[in-house]
Amino acid sequence: MRLRMLGAMAAMLVAAAMPARAEDAALVAAAQKEGQVVWYTTLIVNQAIRPLKAAFEAKYPGVILQFSRADDGPTALKLLSEGRAGHVQADVFDGLYNMIGLQRAGLLAAYRVPNFDAYPADLKDMDGHWTAILLYVFAPGINTNTVPKDQAPKTYQDLLDPKWKGRMAWNPSSFAGGPGFIGHILTSMGEDKGMDYLKRLAKQEVVNVEASSRAILDQVIAGEYAIGLNMFNHHTVISAAKGAPTTWLKIEPIAVAFDAIAVLKDAPHPNAARLLADFLTSPEGQAVISKADYLPALPGVPAMAVGLKPDDGHFAANYLRPEQIDAQMPRWSGLLNQMFR
């Protein structure tokens, strides 16, 4: 409860420090005249979208938030298909890196949200095509019953200890798994050192589990594996709060990616689109994201627990940006297939 109160206070302080835009009233009026906004989202509906919808509609009566949920790839394909047909249905969308292909296709509007300058350069497109709304912090997750904290790996080199052979797992088909871990190693260590490390890690016989990162963490908690590689750090905190024997390892640098919001150039409800983007990136919208147990991207708005974000956890972060992921994912996935299958 105290964390929630501190989070709300921090959000209010951030909001007070940010200047209001003169055109806000006009934008709200224009959005209300349009009557709705359509969001193609990758986020979990019950966890995040429903509370965001409730907060947005309460703040802006008369603007109904409609949404459609799918993963990054299907969302991009749907938007590309609509764009090529000249019949765009969505106003805004979010994703981990799906915005890059859509940006190349010329489907994104350049739009800077009111507090654009409050976001670090790592978390936005400098031309305003997209801005982060939440962070993904990836770290090893452990079962504290089978891996006592004082015996847990403290460096990436520690993961090469023979005692972990066959006891680590990841998803081989997702950025939130093996490909993302490989990308993090190569970008943080450099190509030569990174490839040498991966060759040695391959000898550890990391178990490929075709399941979500969340499901793999549940298997770690159940004792099937000692360590889950590339877990969402906040998932371990959520589970630990419910009594599960788990925590995450602060092995630096830590991989950080993010989910970003983008406005479509041919949005059928352009004013409502900008209004929703403004809300999602505002301290108020970010506080709703935090309460939904995601990691808000806006600095100064805390997560559900202190220390999960780079700004309050004081850990070295390796930001993997959408352009980088878009360009390198085929190679990272190919290396996994060559070295870890």
C-alpha positions in Angstrom: 0.0 0.0 0.0 2.8 2.4 0.9 4.5 1.7 -2.5 1.2 2.5 -4.2 0.9 5.8 -2.3 4.5 6.8 -3.1 3.9 6.0 -6.7 0.8 8.2 -6.9 2.6 11.0 -5.2 5.5 10.7 -7.5 3.2 10.8 -10.5 1.5 13.9 -9.3 4.8 15.7 -8.7 6.0 14.8 -12.2 2.7 16.0 -13.7 2.9 19.3 -11.8 6.4 19.9 -13.2 5.2 19.5 -16.8 3.7 22.5 -18.7 0.2 22.1 -20.2 -0.2 22.7 -23.9 -2.4 25.6 -25.0 -4.2 23.4 -27.5 -5.2 20.7 -25.0 -8.8 21.9 -24.8 -9.2 22.1 -28.5 -7.7 18.6 -28.9 -10.1 17.2 -26.3 -13.0 18.8 -28.0 -12.0 17.5 -31.4 -11.5 14.0 -30.0 -14.9 14.1 -28.4 -16.4 15.1 -31.7 -14.7 12.0 -33.3 -16.2 9.9 -30.5 -13.8 7.0 -30.3 -10.2 5.8 -30.7 -9.1 2.4 -31.9 -6.0 0.8 -30.4 -4.3 -2.3 -31.8 -2.4 -3.6 -28.7 0.0 -6.3 -27.7 -0.7 -5.9 -24.0 -2.6 -8.3 -21.8 -6.3 -7.1 -21.9 -7.4 -7.8 -18.3 -4.2 -6.8 -16.8 -3.5 -3.5 -18.6 -6.0 -2.6 -21.3 -9.2 -2.7 -19.3 -7.8 -0.4 -16.5 -6.3 2.0 -19.0 -9.6 2.1 -21.0 -11.5 2.8 -17.7 -9.1 5.6 -16.7 -9.0 7.2 -20.2 -12.8 7.2 -20.7 -13.3 8.6 -17.2 -10.9 11.5 -18.0 -12.3 12.1 -21.5 -16.1 11.4 -21.5 -17.5 10.8 -24.9 -14.3 9.3 -26.3 -14.7 5.5 -26.4 -11.5 3.4 -26.4 -11.9 0.4 -28.7 -9.1 -2.2 -28.8 -8.0 -5.3 -30.6 -5.3 -7.6 -29.1 -2.6 -9.5 -30.9 1.1 -10.1 -30.7 3.7 -8.0 -32.5 3.9 -9.9 -35.8 0.2 -10.3 -36.4 -0.4 -6.7 -35.4 2.2 -5.5 -38.0 0.8 -7.7 -40.7 -2.7 -6.5 -40.1 -1.7 -2.8 -40.2 0.4 -3.4 -43.4 -2.6 -5.1 -45.1 -5.0 -2.3 -44.1 -2.5 0.4 -45.2 -1.9 -1.2 -48.6 -5.6 -1.4 -49.1 -6.0 2.2 -48.2 -8.4 1.3 -45.4 -6.7 1.9 -42.1 -8.9 0.8 -39.2 -6.7 1.6 -36.2 -5.6 5.0 -34.8 -2.7 3.9 -32.6 -0.8 0.7 -31.9 1.9 -0.5 -29.6 4.7 -3.1 -29.8 8.2 -4.1 -29.1 9.7 -3.6 -32.5 6.8 -3.9 -35.0 6.8 -0.2 -35.5 10.0 -0.2 -37.6 8.6 -2.1 -40.6 5.5 0.1 -40.4 7.6 3.2 -40.3 9.6 2.1 -43.4 6.2 1.6 -45.1 5.3 5.2 -44.4 2.3 4.4 -42.1 3.4 6.2 -39.0 2.7 9.9 -38.1 5.5 12.0 -36.6 3.9 13.1 -33.3 5.7 14.3 -30.2 3.7 13.8 -27.1 3.5 16.8 -24.6 6.2 15.4 -22.3 8.4 14.1 -25.1 11.4 15.8 -23.5 10.9 13.9 -20.2 11.7 10.6 -21.9 15.4 9.7 -22.4 16.6 9.4 -25.9 16.9 5.6 -25.5 13.1 5.4 -25.1 11.8 7.3 -28.1 12.2 8.0 -31.8 13.7 11.5 -32.0 11.3 12.4 -34.8 8.3 11.4 -32.6 7.2 8.3 -34.5 6.9 6.4 -31.3 7.5 6.8 -27.6 7.9 4.1 -24.9 5.0 3.4 -22.6 6.5 0.5 -20.5 9.8 -1.2 -20.0 10.8 -4.9 -20.2 13.8 -5.7 -18.0 15.2 -9.1 -18.7 17.3 -11.0 -16.2 17.8 -14.6 -15.0 15.0 -15.8 -12.7 15.8 -18.4 -10.1 14.1 -20.8 -7.7 15.4 -19.7 -4.3 14.8 -23.2 -2.9 17.1 -24.9 -5.4 19.4 -21.9 -5.9 20.1 -20.2 -2.5 20.8 -16.5 -3.1 24.3 -16.7 -1.7 25.1 -19.4 -4.3 23.4 -17.8 -7.2 25.3 -16.6 -10.3 26.6 -13.1 -9.9 28.2 -12.6 -13.4 27.5 -14.0 -16.9 30.7 -16.0 -16.5 29.1 -17.7 -13.5 26.4 -19.1 -15.8 29.1 -21.2 -17.4 29.7 -23.2 -14.1 29.3 -26.9 -14.9 26.8 -27.2 -12.0 24.2 -25.3 -14.1 24.5 -27.6 -17.1 21.1 -28.8 -18.2 19.4 -26.8 -15.5 18.8 -23.6 -17.3 15.9 -22.9 -19.7 14.6 -20.3 -22.1 12.1 -19.8 -24.9 14.0 -20.5 -28.2 11.5 -18.7 -30.4 10.9 -15.3 -28.7 12.9 -12.2 -28.1 11.8 -12.7 -24.5 14.0 -15.8 -24.5 17.0 -17.2 -26.3 17.2 -14.8 -29.3 16.9 -11.8 -27.0 19.6 -13.2 -24.6 21.9 -13.8 -27.6 21.3 -10.3 -28.8 22.1 -8.9 -25.4 25.3 -10.8 -25.1 26.5 -9.8 -28.5 25.7 -6.1 -28.1 26.9 -5.8 -24.5 30.2 -7.8 -24.9 31.0 -7.1 -28.5 31.0 -9.5 -31.4 34.2 -11.4 -30.7 33.9 -11.8 -26.9 30.1 -12.3 -27.3 30.5 -15.2 -29.8 33.2 -16.8 -27.6 30.8 -16.6 -24.6 27.9 -18.1 -26.6 30.0 -21.0 -27.7 30.8 -21.8 -24.1 27.2 -21.3 -23.1 26.1 -23.7 -25.7 28.0 -26.4 -23.9 25.7 -25.8 -20.9 22.9 -27.5 -22.8 20.3 -24.7 -22.1 16.9 -26.4 -22.4 14.6 -25.0 -25.1 11.0 -24.7 -23.9 8.4 -23.7 -26.4 6.4 -21.6 -23.9 6.0 -18.0 -22.8 8.6 -16.5 -20.5 5.9 -16.4 -17.8 5.2 -20.1 -18.2 8.9 -20.9 -18.1 9.3 -19.0 -14.8 6.4 -21.0 -13.4 8.3 -24.2 -14.3 11.4 -22.7 -12.5 9.2 -22.1 -9.5 7.9 -25.6 -9.7 11.5 -26.9 -9.5 11.8 -28.2 -13.1 14.7 -25.9 -13.8 17.0 -24.0 -11.5 17.3 -20.8 -13.7 15.1 -19.2 -16.4 17.2 -17.1 -18.7 15.8 -13.8 -20.0 12.9 -13.7 -17.6 10.9 -10.5 -17.1 12.2 -9.3 -13.7 8.8 -8.0 -12.6 7.3 -11.4 -13.0 9.5 -12.8 -10.3 8.4 -10.0 -8.0 4.7 -10.6 -8.7 5.2 -14.3 -8.0 7.3 -13.8 -4.8 4.6 -11.5 -3.5 2.3 -14.4 -3.7 4.7 -16.7 -1.7 6.6 -18.3 -4.6 10.3 -19.1 -4.1 11.7 -16.9 -6.7 13.7 -13.8 -7.4 15.7 -12.2 -10.2 19.5 -11.8 -10.5 21.0 -8.4 -11.0 23.7 -9.5 -13.4 24.9 -6.4 -15.1 24.6 -5.0 -17.7 20.9 -5.9 -17.8 19.0 -6.1 -21.0 16.2 -3.6 -21.3 13.6 -3.3 -24.1 10.3 -1.5 -24.2 6.8 -1.4 -25.6 6.1 1.8 -27.5 3.0 3.6 -28.7 2.7 5.0 -32.2 0.1 7.1 -34.0 -0.9 6.0 -37.6 -0.6 8.6 -40.3 -4.0 7.8 -41.8 -5.8 7.3 -38.4 -9.5 7.6 -38.9 -9.7 9.4 -35.6 -6.5 11.5 -35.6 -7.4 13.8 -32.7 -8.5 11.0 -30.5 -5.3 9.1 -31.5 -3.1 11.9 -30.3 -5.2 12.3 -27.1 -4.7 8.6 -26.3 -0.9 8.8 -27.0 -0.8 11.8 -24.7 -2.6 10.0 -22.0 -0.5 6.8 -22.1 2.7 8.7 -21.9 1.5 11.1 -19.2 2.3 10.6 -15.5 -1.4 9.8 -15.0 -1.4 7.1 -17.6 1.9 5.8 -16.5 0.6 5.4 -13.0 -2.2 3.2 -14.3 0.4 1.1 -16.1 2.4 0.8 -12.8 -0.7 -0.2 -10.9 -1.4 -2.9 -13.5 2.0 -4.5 -12.6 3.9 -3.3 -15.6 7.1 -1.2 -15.5 6.2 2.4 -16.5 8.7 3.9 -19.0 8.5 7.5 -17.8 11.3 8.3 -15.4 10.1 9.3 -11.9 7.0 7.1 -12.1 7.9 4.0 -9.9 7.1 0.4 -10.6 5.2 -1.8 -8.2 8.4 -2.4 -6.3 11.5 -0.3 -5.9 14.6 -1.4 -7.9 13.0 -3.0 -11.0 13.8 -0.1 -13.3 17.2 1.3 -14.2 16.5 4.7 -12.7 15.7 3.5 -9.2 17.5 0.1 -9.4 20.7 1.9 -10.2 21.9 -0.9 -12.5 23.7 -0.7 -15.8 21.3 -1.2 -18.6 21.8 -2.4 -22.2 18.9 -0.8 -24.1 17.9 -2.9 -27.1 16.1 -0.4 -29.3 13.4 -1.4 -31.9 15.6 -0.6 -34.9 18.3 -2.9 -33.5 15.9 -5.7 -32.8 14.2 -5.4 -36.2 17.6 -5.6 -38.0 19.2 -8.3 -35.9 16.4 -10.7 -34.8 16.9 -13.0 -37.9 20.6 -13.4 -37.1 20.0 -13.9 -33.4 17.4 -16.5 -34.1 19.7 -18.2 -36.6 22.5 -18.4 -34.1 20.2 -20.0 -31.6 19.3 -22.6 -34.1 22.9 -23.3 -35.1 24.3 -23.3 -31.5 21.6 -24.3 -29.1 19.3 -26.8 -30.9 
